[in-house]
Amino acid sequence: MDQTVQKSLEAQLIRLRARVFGTSPGDLSRPAATWIEKDLLHTEQIEALVIVLQTQGCSWARNHGGCTMCGYTKDSASIAPAPQFLEAQVSSALQHAQTTSISVIKIFTSGSFFDVNEIPSTARHKILERLSRLSNLRHVILETRPEYVHAEIIDEAKHLLGSISLEVAIGLETHNDRIRETCIHKGFHYQDYIRAAKVIRSKGCALRAYLLLKPSFLTEQEAIADTIASALAVVRDGATTVSINPVVVHAGTLIETLWKRKCYRPPWLWSVIETLKEIREHLPAPINVISHPVAGGKSRGPHNCGHCDKHVLHAIRTFSLTQDLDSLNDLNCACKLQWEAIKKLEAVNQEPLLEELVQTP
């Protein structure tokens, strides 16, 4: 991307985020959010505790405007919480959960768990040591951008967790660098993911790749094709779980601006179904393919016509927990014909962003 265009885009993204950055009014000793959800550990259905820490926010978002679709900056604290507050947030989440039944804990921030600007080393050590003392905990998932993945930090995390297995999750979004740069403004390249993946896998850790379904400026069919191609690429390059994240329209983002001007529609749930089916059919069984659509059935989230959304979302959840393709079959609604027609009409009525964007680099 031309440097002038890049700087202009970053300035616009920073202005958009000014409305939501650092607005978290909550107690710094409590996490931004926490909940328990069903998940899949290898082939076993388990209960997972999700903890979203309240940090000072993603460094990429703070310094460069962040990603075009990400509104998680609203979970950021107006000041950087001291290490003891971050430790207290984890303790608070554990106190409100029946930890004796929790097999997996997922820790998210507004950016990266391994970024010392978000989670200072002292806080990271104390948090992982605290988790290591949970007798029933078997697996921990930590999310980070690839630039913060290094052999030393993975070794350290594994050592602190002891017998608890570690999975590192990376929000790659797409394997296509031009889409990631032009449509998402992610700020790293696929080679950065490959480097991080090699480190993670060489240390015996699992790797979860998050892929974004329907970034801005792509047609429905382009988005489906890119996500399928990306899933095959990330597994080839080390991913052990592929998680499909359909776009949600967050406040203060470029995608919200497009959506309000009726220049963007979140993906159809039919697109999620088609993507999951195609990926599952082409990947070996040990690889889990999952999707947990946020705001499913709502105007800002992935949705169909409104009549079938609940039923289709249930099928997606069932598939994500069973990996059984039969759960995605025999789904029908009149709006499915509309979705198929729209995919065809987009190809002839609007100019694709650039056809080469969805081709394998």
C-alpha positions, 0 to 999 in steps of 0.5 A, a space after each residue: 500500500 502506498 505510504 501516503 494512503 497508509 498514513 491517511 487510512 491510519 489517521 482515519 481509523 484513529 479518529 473513528 476510534 477516538 469515540 470508544 478508546 479508553 472509555 471502559 468505566 469499570 473497576 480495574 480489578 474486574 475483567 472486561 467480561 467473563 463467561 462459561 461456554 461449551 467448547 471442543 478439546 480435541 474430540 471431547 466436549 468440555 466447559 471453558 471459562 473465557 476471561 477478557 482482561 481490561 488492559 490499556 488496549 492493543 498497541 497496533 490500535 493505539 499507535 496505528 488505528 487498528 483493524 477496520 472491523 475491530 471495536 474491542 478498544 471499548 474494553 480498554 481501560 483509560 489508564 494502564 492497569 498496574 500488574 496487581 490489577 490484572 492479577 486481580 481481574 483473573 482472580 475475580 473471574 475465577 471466583 465467579 466460576 465453578 472452577 472445579 468443572 472448568 477444563 479450559 481457560 481462554 484469556 483474551 485482551 484487547 490485543 495480545 497477551 504476550 505484549 508487555 505493553 498490555 500485560 507486564 511480565 510480572 503480571 503474566 508470570 503471576 497469572 500463569 502461576 495462578 492458573 497452574 494451581 487449578 487442579 482440574 484445569 487441563 488446557 489454556 488458550 492465550 491470544 496474541 499477535 505473531 510479532 510477540 511470539 518468541 521461543 523464550 516467551 513460549 518456553 516461559 509460559 509452558 514452564 509456568 503452566 506445568 502439566 497444563 497444555 498451552 494453545 496459542 491463538 493468532 488472529 490472522 484473518 486471512 492468508 492473503 497479504 493484500 486482503 489483510 493490508 487493504 481490507 483489514 489493515 492488520 499490520 503484519 504479513 503471512 510470513 510473520 504468522 508462519 514464523 510464529 507458527 513454527 515457534 509455537 509448534 516446535 515447542 509442542 503447543 497447539 495453534 489456533 488460527 482465527 479467520 475473518 469471514 467477509 472483510 470490508 470491500 469483498 463480495 460474499 463469494 470472494 469472502 467465502 473463497 478467501 476463507 476456505 483458501 486461508 483455512 487450507 493454508 494455515 493448516 498446511 503451515 501449522 494450525 491445529 484448530 481453525 476458527 471462523 469469525 464472521 464479521 460483526 459491525 462494532 462501534 467506532 470502526 471503518 466497517 460501521 461507517 460503511 454499514 451505516 451508509 449501506 455499503 456493507 452487509 455482514 455475512 449471511 449465515 448461509 455463507 458460514 455454513 458453506 465455508 464450514 462444510 467446504 473446509 471440513 471436507 478438505 481437512 483431516 479429522 484431527 483438525 477442528 473447524 469451529 465457528 461461534 458467531 457473535 451477534 448472530 441473527 442481529 443486523 450488526 452480526 451475521 444473519 439471514 432473513 430473521 426467520 431461520 437464523 435461530 435454527 441455522 445458528 444452532 446447527 453451526 454451534 452443534 457442528 462446532 462441538 461435534 465436527 459432524 457435517 450432518 448437522 449442517 445438512 438439510 437446512 432450508 429457507 426461502 432466503 437461501 435462494 435470495 442468498 444464492 442470487 445475491 452471490 451471482 448478482 454481485 459478480 456482475 453488478 459490482 466490480 470486485 475489489 481486485 480479482 487477484 486479491 482472492 487468488 492464492 499468493 
